[in-house]
Amino acid sequence: MRFIIIFFLLITNLIAQEIKFFGEPKSASIIIGKVDSIKKILFNSGKIKFSNNGYFIFGFDKEDEGEFELTIIKQNNSTINYSYQINKEKFENQELRLSKKMVSPPKKYLKKIKNEFAQIKKARTKLFENNNTYYLSGFSMPVKNVRITSEFGLNRILNGTPKNFHNGVDFGGSIGDSVFAIADAKVLFVGNNFYYNGNFILLDHGQGLNSVYLHLSKNLVNKNQQVKKGELIGLLGSTGRSTGPHLHLGVQWFNKRIDPMSLFNLKLE
């Protein structure tokens, strides 16, 4: 019996040494994993990508709750299973006053808005093609002087009407302040004068992880350009649906909305 227990502990320790996880399993967060000799990874029965050196990402949306299953199948067909219980967090309300046209756009802008959404949706399909791990650069703040004016997850009430929650973090600043890439990436899309986003940049950090920088006064990069963590990509502004000069930083894993602040505490070591 003692031999069996010792053998079991040895096997458990070997598995723990083979698999590394970075991040916390909670609402609006990602986990980065590393495993050797992977054959397949399933997250809630859906396949997720992994790199040649064994890195992969999975994450949880702000609205996700319940049990989630991660299954790692190794080259020798051994299977390792993990179960995560995710609870929805409660967020406060935030009331804002905007010009009427920014809450209920006039009909003459509806075609423009529809076309802009279609452009972004088309660009985001490219996320499924990129298995690079640019995100291994780690993450750094998008501005020099960090002053958060609106946190992730707040329930937005615009001109007295409940709207979608705030799916990013707003950093206050002055027009012309430098805006930096939060991690190594490929520039997936550059938008100019969009109705809601204003001037903005969408970066692809690999394996579905992406970040977007809204309301810029100027974009300083081009589509398909490679950028490094901390590289200057744009200038802070107040374009699009904005109440004043600020950077809206949004992060997603594919379509799952992630709290950007959760990335800055990740230690990829």
N, C-alpha and C positions, 0 to 999 in steps of 0.2 A: 504493500500500500504506500509506504514511504517513497519507494522508487518511482511509483506512478506519479505521485505529487511533485517530486523533484523534476521528473521528465516533463510534466505539464508546465511547470514554471519556466523551465529552460526554453521550451517551444514558445511560450507566451513572450518571454523576453526577446527571443530572436525575431519574432514578428514585430514587436515594438521597435526594435532597432532598425528593421527594414523599412518601416513606414513612419514618415514625419508629417505632421500637420501644423500649419501656421494660420492662426485666426481662431475666432470663437464661433460656435454654432448657435447663432441667435438671429433674430429678425433683422433684415436689412444689412446683412454682412456676407462676406465671402470667406472661404477656407481654401488655402493653397496646400496641396498635398504633394508628397514625393515618395514614390515606390519604385523599386527595381523590378525588372523582368515582368512588365505588365503585358497581359494579353487583351484585357477588356476592362472597362470601368462603366458601371451603371449607376445612375443617380435617379431614384424613383423609377426604375426600369428603363430609363432613357440613356442612350450612350453619351458619354462625354469624352472629349478629346484628351490625349496625353502626349507629351513630347517624347522624343527618343531617349532623353535622360530621365524620364519618369515623372515629370511635373504635370500637375493638372489643377483645375479650379472647379469648385462648385459653390453655390451661394443660395441665399434665401431672400425673397422679396419682403418689403415692408408689410405686405398683406398676408404673407404666408403664415400658416399655423398648422399644428398637428405633427404627425410622425413622418420623417423622411428617412429613406434607406440608401446607403451607399454600399455598393458591392464591388469589390476588387477581385478580378480573376487573373491569376498569375500564369506565366508561361507553362508551368507544370500542372495547370488546371486546378490548383488549390484555390479556395475561395475564402475571402475575408469580408465579413459583414459588419457594418456600423449602423446604428440607429440613432437618430437625432429627434428630440422633442422640441419643437419650436412654438413659442408663445408670442402672440401679437402684443406689441407695446402700445401704450396709450400716449397720445400726443395732444398738446394744447392747441387751442384755436389761435389764429392770428388774423386780425381784421386790417384790411388795407383799403385805402381810397385811391382809385385810379380813374383816368378819363373814361367816359362811358364807352368810347369806341374800342377800348382795350379789354373791356369785360364782355361787351356784346358788339362784335365787329359789324359795321355797316355792310349791306349786301354787296357793295361794289368791291369789297376786299375778300369775299368768301372764295372766289375762284383762285385768287393769289394764295390764300391760306391753304386751300386744298392741294394746290400744286406743290407748295413748300413741304407739306407733310409727306406727299408722295416721294419727293426727292430724298428726304431723310430716311424714309422707310426703305427705299431702294438701296441707299448707301449702306444701311445697317445689315442688309442681307450678306454683305461681304464679310461680316464678322464670323460667319460659319466656315469660311474658307481659310482663316488664318490660325495655324497651329503653333505659331511662334510664341516664345515666352519672354517677350520684352519686359513684362512686369517684374522679372527677377532683378531688375535694377533697384527695386525698392521704391518707396514713395516719399515725396516731399511736398511741402505746401506750395500752392500755386501763386502766392503773393509774398512779398517781403514782410510787410507789416500786417500781421494777422488780426483782423477786427471783424468778428462774425456778427452780422446784422440780422440774419434769419437762419435758424437751424433746420436741419432735415426733418421731415415728417410732420411739420405743423399743418393743421387743418386750415386751409385758406378760406377766408370769408371776404370776398371782393365786393365792395359797395353794398354790403349787407346781404349778399347772396353766397351761400356755401358753394365752393368750387373744389377742384382736385387738391390733394395735399401737396405740400412743397417737397418736390422730389430731388432737392439738392441742398447745397449750403451757399448762402450769400456772404461774400466778403466785401465789406465797405472799403472805399478808397476814393481816390481822385482820378478824374479823367486823364488818361495818359500814363497811369501807373503800369509797371511791368507785370505781365501775366506769364507764368511758366508752366511747362508740362510737368505733371505730377509724377510721371514715370516714363521710361523709354517707350516709344510708340511709333506707329506709322500714321500719318495724317489720312484719315478716312474721308473727311468731307470738310469743305470750307464754304460757309454760307455768308452772303452779303445782303444786308437790308431785308431780312426776313421779318414778317409781321410781328411775331411773338419773340423770336430769338434775337432779332437784330443781327449784328455781325457776330458770327460764332465759328468755333472749330470743334470738330469731332475727332478724337484720337482713338486708335485701336491698339490696345496693349497686349493683345494676343489671347487666344482661347476664349473669346467672348467678352473679355473685360474691356470696357471702354469708358472714356470720360469726355464730357462736353463742357465748353467754356462759352457762356452766353453774354450778350449785351456789350461786346467789345466795341471800342471806338475804332480799332484797326486790327485787321488780321495780318500777321507777319509770316505766315507759312503757306505752302501750297499743297494741294491734294497729292497724295502718294509720297510726300517727303518723309524721311526718317528723322525723328527728333529724339533727343536725350533728356533724361530726367533733369529738371532745372533749367532747360533751355528756354529762352525767350520765344514765345509763340504769338503774342498779341499784346494789345494795350487796353487797359480797363476803360469802360465807357458806360453809356446809359442808353444804348440803342434798343429798339424793340419794345416789349412791354416791361417798362422799368420805371420805378418811382424815384430814381436818382442814381448817381454813379456807383456801380458795384459790379462784382463778378459773381455770376451764378455758376457754381461748379456742380455738375451732375455726374454720377457714376452708375453704370449698370453692368451686370453680368448677363449678356444677351438682353433679355427684356425684363430682368429682375432688377428692381430699383434698390440701390445700395447706398447706405449712409457714407459719404466720402470720408468723414472723420474717422471711420473705423479702419481705413487703410493706413493712416499715418502712425498707428501703433503696431503694425505688423513688423515682426523681426524675422527676416528671411535668412536665418543662420542655422 
